């Protein structure tokens, strides 16, 4: 498949890892989809206190990123402000938050990144319950993310954005907070590392052997019933959307596409990307792709040496 290079977007991520990845991407916007061990339509609200579960900055290869290892809910004077200290389990909940700037006022001007002004994620501490949303913003700068039912336990939320005004204009950031979901929590064991995953009848295969602090070419292949899939639909201007979380510290990485879905035509089956993992250990990867108007999310554990 011929691809044209896409500039990689740098994210300043709250966490203990730095990850640069370029991927051919495809997903679908704001759609809720459930699969075993994962919910794609909701997330958890942030706690009101300054969350010091900071994730040292992750640089995704783009100038102008703020990758300082600041507390998770603030960076360079920008803060993720939310009031919910806890959320109920087992029911949809609207999570409202705002991004305040160095002047303490809500930010209302955001640049568009992969067709959206805000990418919002949530993950449970055991790396289950993944959710990726594109919330709506009110005129006063309040964002509302419709979070699907959550399992009890500790969760972390992430707001990924780029201010389009003020001191941080053009600087990609990710701010993160934790929240507890009421009820008795039962942690799930992390699935063992594997190069394949199944979802909705599709098989996703990852090729490549990543090593920490080294750049490696990698390929994602998608098949169904043993046949290559060539009808991937554009999502967020690409043919796959890949998000990764590091086991233990929940460091977050948004792996960006190597090519855009030009012309709106179908893509697949092989999606080439370049990955750089500066931190060893287990990463839980969530690959989202779309066919026939439906968003699929495959999850696998990747061991980085």
QUIDAMO-V81118 format. One record per helix or strand. SS is the DSSP state (helix for helix, strand for strand). FROM is the first residue (numbers start at 0). TO is the last residue. If there is no record, write none. Layout:
# QUIDAMO-V81118
ss=SS from=FROM to=TO
ss=SS from=FROM to=TO
This chain:
# QUIDAMO-V81118
ss=strand from=4 to=4
ss=strand from=11 to=12
ss=strand from=15 to=15
ss=strand from=18 to=23
ss=strand from=25 to=25
ss=strand from=33 to=34
ss=strand from=37 to=38
ss=strand from=55 to=55
ss=strand from=73 to=74
ss=strand from=77 to=81
ss=strand from=85 to=86
ss=strand from=92 to=99
ss=strand from=105 to=105
ss=strand from=109 to=109
ss=strand from=112 to=112
ss=strand from=115 to=115
ss=strand from=118 to=123
ss=strand from=130 to=132
ss=strand from=135 to=136
ss=strand from=141 to=146
ss=strand from=152 to=162
ss=strand from=171 to=180
ss=strand from=192 to=192
ss=strand from=195 to=198
ss=strand from=201 to=206
ss=strand from=211 to=211
ss=strand from=214 to=223
ss=strand from=226 to=227
ss=strand from=231 to=232
ss=strand from=234 to=234
ss=strand from=237 to=237
ss=strand from=239 to=245
ss=strand from=251 to=258
ss=helix from=261 to=263
ss=strand from=266 to=266
ss=strand from=269 to=276
ss=strand from=280 to=290
ss=strand from=293 to=303
